[in-house]
């Protein structure tokens, strides 16, 4: 695409680099990784995003704590320094109540932007061309695939984030159920599965809760509905040159 804009999920960038022996090595490696993204996506402009504290999903999770299964512990001392570097030197932004996943999804335009992330949720819930910077591979997702991925998540949940879904429904079962369905048939099918499993009232309640937890917000209207925040226009940065002598 001409004049491609790279939309970068910055959260994982920090985790990739925070294991480096020194902060200087981490920041040089980070610069190199960003420019690799620009080269692979042919991006001439970019916008970067970071998660700002706890998002709206923590309050929405009633059955289990959101991301409650993740290990807790002190982050390496260079973690905040890398995050601040992304903000100050690369103009990455964060917005209260929203995850970086949501922001790349909201601002994504399949005709103009490429999502850069290693996170399967954001890569496969959005149609278009994406770049997995964890595996250095390009991914193309059409609208049907994106819808099927969302409703597969609704059926099986996400144990990493503490999202239950339907008990004993895994990848094979959910894929087999959804394969013959058209996109517009999937919501009612999944809702009926919740009602069969939990009963009418509880099924509808669990369905609504799970949807809030797994659905990547995809528009400014989504953001306003879930957080009450009115998003501003996207601030786009020009790709700056890299001194390859400092690229680790």
C-alpha positions as a printed Julia matrix, in Angstrom:
248×3 Matrix{Float64}:
   0.0     0.0    0.0
   1.22    3.51  -0.82
   2.01    5.75   2.16
   1.17    2.98   4.63
   0.61    3.94   8.26
   1.9     1.41  10.81
  -0.29    1.17  13.92
   1.93   -0.27  16.64
   0.83   -2.18  19.74
   3.64   -1.02  22.01
   2.99   -3.15  25.11
   4.8    -6.23  23.83
   7.7    -4.14  22.55
   8.61   -3.37  26.14
   8.5    -7.02  27.19
  10.65   -8.05  24.22
  13.4    -5.63  25.18
  13.35   -5.49  28.99
  15.5    -8.61  29.3
  18.52   -6.91  27.73
  21.61   -6.54  29.99
  21.62   -2.74  29.82
  19.15    0.02  29.08
  21.3     1.24  26.18
  21.16   -2.18  24.53
  17.4    -2.37  25.09
  16.76    1.03  23.51
  19.04    0.36  20.51
  17.33   -2.99  19.95
  13.94   -1.29  20.25
  14.88    1.28  17.59
  15.99   -1.52  15.3
  12.81   -3.52  15.83
  10.66   -0.5   15.02
  12.51    0.19  11.8
  12.25   -3.46  10.85
   8.47   -3.04  11.15
   8.55    0.03   8.93
  10.65   -1.77   6.33
   8.51   -4.91   6.3
   5.22   -2.98   6.09
   6.54   -0.27   3.71
   5.31    2.29   6.23
   6.22    5.95   5.78
   4.21    7.02   8.82
   3.25    5.46  12.14
   1.28    5.81  15.35
   2.18    3.92  18.52
   0.06    2.97  21.53
   0.55    1.8   25.11
  -1.93    0.56  27.69
  -2.68    3.08  30.43
  -3.12    1.2   33.71
  -6.25   -0.89  34.19
  -8.74   -0.81  31.33
 -12.55   -0.89  31.46
 -12.55   -4.72  31.26
 -11.42   -5.08  34.87
 -14.72   -3.57  36.04
 -16.7    -5.54  33.44
 -15.37   -8.9   34.66
 -17.84  -10.28  37.22
 -17.25  -14.04  37.06
 -13.45  -14.06  37.36
 -10.85  -11.28  37.69
  -9.75  -10.04  34.28
  -6.18  -11.27  33.59
  -6.26  -12.87  37.02
  -4.33  -15.91  35.76
  -1.24  -13.9   34.87
   1.83  -14.04  37.09
   2.28  -11.08  39.37
   5.63   -9.65  40.36
   7.94   -6.68  40.14
   8.89   -5.66  36.62
  12.59   -5.18  35.77
  13.96   -1.78  36.69
  14.35   -0.79  33.02
  10.67   -1.43  32.26
   9.46    2.12  33.07
  12.48    3.61  31.31
  11.66    1.77  28.06
   8.02    2.83  28.33
   9.01    6.45  28.87
  11.4     6.26  25.91
   8.54    5.15  23.65
   6.48    8.1   24.84
   9.18   10.76  24.64
  11.25    9.68  21.64
   8.66    7.89  19.53
   5.48    9.75  20.57
   3.6     6.62  21.67
   0.34    7.54  23.39
  -1.95    5.98  25.97
  -5.55    6.78  26.84
  -7.21    5.99  30.2
  -9.44    2.88  30.29
  -8.15    1.56  26.95
  -5.63   -1.12  26.04
  -3.16   -0.71  23.2
  -5.09   -3.55  21.49
  -8.22   -1.42  21.42
  -6.45    1.65  20.1
  -4.83   -0.09  17.12
  -8.22   -1.67  16.35
 -10.16    1.6   16.62
  -7.81    3.53  14.36
  -7.29    0.69  11.87
  -8.37    1.36   8.28
  -7.73   -1.7    6.07
  -7.08    0.58   3.08
  -4.48    2.77   4.81
  -3.01    1.1    7.89
  -1.17   -2.04   8.93
  -1.54   -3.3   12.49
   1.81   -4.29  14.05
   1.4    -6.61  17.03
   2.32  -10.12  18.22
  -1.06  -10.52  19.94
  -3.34  -13.04  18.22
  -6.46  -11.3   19.55
  -5.8    -8.01  17.8
  -4.26   -9.65  14.71
  -7.13  -12.01  14.0
 -10.13   -9.94  15.14
  -9.4    -7.22  12.58
  -9.7    -7.65   8.84
  -6.86   -6.35   6.69
  -3.08   -6.68   6.44
  -1.17   -7.06   9.7
   2.42   -7.63  10.75
   3.32   -9.97  13.62
   6.57   -8.43  14.88
   7.09  -11.34  17.26
   7.38  -13.82  14.38
   8.36  -11.36  11.61
   5.47  -12.47   9.42
   2.69  -10.78   7.47
  -0.89  -11.9    8.12
  -3.92  -11.21   5.91
  -7.34  -11.6    7.53
 -10.66  -11.25   5.71
 -13.92  -10.2    7.31
 -15.28  -13.74   7.68
 -12.07  -14.93   9.35
 -12.17  -11.98  11.75
 -15.77  -12.7   12.72
 -15.1   -16.41  13.13
 -12.13  -15.68  15.41
 -14.24  -13.41  17.64
 -17.04  -15.94  18.03
 -14.57  -18.75  18.56
 -13.21  -16.72  21.49
 -16.75  -16.28  22.75
 -17.24  -20.05  22.79
 -13.92  -21.17  24.26
 -12.88  -18.13  26.29
  -9.26  -17.18  26.93
  -7.53  -18.82  29.88
  -4.6   -16.4   29.69
  -6.9   -13.48  30.5
  -9.14  -15.45  32.89
 -12.12  -15.49  30.49
 -14.15  -18.65  30.94
 -16.33  -19.03  27.84
 -18.31  -22.29  27.74
 -17.03  -25.13  29.96
 -15.24  -27.95  28.1
 -15.48  -26.18  24.73
 -12.04  -25.94  23.15
 -10.52  -24.96  19.8
 -11.62  -28.05  17.86
 -15.23  -28.0   19.03
 -15.68  -24.25  18.55
 -14.08  -24.37  15.08
 -16.32  -27.27  14.02
 -19.45  -25.46  15.22
 -18.62  -22.2   13.44
 -17.19  -23.54  10.17
 -20.55  -24.0    8.35
 -22.03  -20.69   9.56
 -22.17  -17.37   7.76
 -20.96  -14.34   9.75
 -24.48  -13.02  10.43
 -25.51  -16.43  11.84
 -22.72  -16.64  14.42
 -24.0   -14.26  17.16
 -27.37  -16.0   17.55
 -25.75  -19.44  17.41
 -23.3   -18.6   20.2
 -25.96  -16.9   22.32
 -28.11  -20.03  22.09
 -25.16  -22.15  23.23
 -24.82  -19.92  26.33
 -28.54  -20.22  27.09
 -28.45  -24.01  26.7
 -25.42  -24.23  28.99
 -26.42  -21.75  31.74
 -30.17  -21.19  31.39
 -31.91  -18.16  29.92
 -31.13  -15.32  32.35
 -27.65  -16.45  33.39
 -26.78  -17.39  29.82
 -27.6   -13.92  28.51
 -25.67  -12.33  31.4
 -22.56  -14.46  30.84
 -22.76  -13.92  27.09
 -22.8   -10.13  27.56
 -19.93  -10.24  30.08
 -17.77  -12.44  27.87
 -18.39  -10.25  24.84
 -17.18   -7.16  26.72
 -13.99   -9.0   27.66
 -13.02  -10.52  24.3
 -14.24   -7.91  21.8
 -11.61   -5.45  20.57
 -13.19   -2.01  20.36
 -13.28   -0.99  16.71
 -14.74    2.5   16.5
 -14.96    5.77  18.37
 -18.58    4.88  19.09
 -17.42    1.65  20.77
 -15.03    3.64  22.95
 -17.68    6.18  23.92
 -20.15    3.42  24.82
 -17.71    1.47  27.0
 -15.71    4.28  28.61
 -17.51    7.58  28.06
 -14.37    8.92  26.36
 -14.58   10.84  23.1
 -11.49   10.01  21.09
  -9.69   12.7   19.14
  -8.26   12.35  15.65
  -5.21   10.14  15.33
  -1.83   11.86  15.61
   0.4    10.39  12.86
   4.2    10.6   12.95
   6.66   10.53  10.05
   9.12    7.63  10.16
  12.47    9.01  11.26
  15.8     7.73   9.88
  17.74    5.11  11.79
  21.46    5.26  12.47
  22.27    1.68  11.57
  25.62    1.88  13.41
  23.6     1.85  16.64
  21.23   -0.96  15.59
  21.85   -4.04  17.75
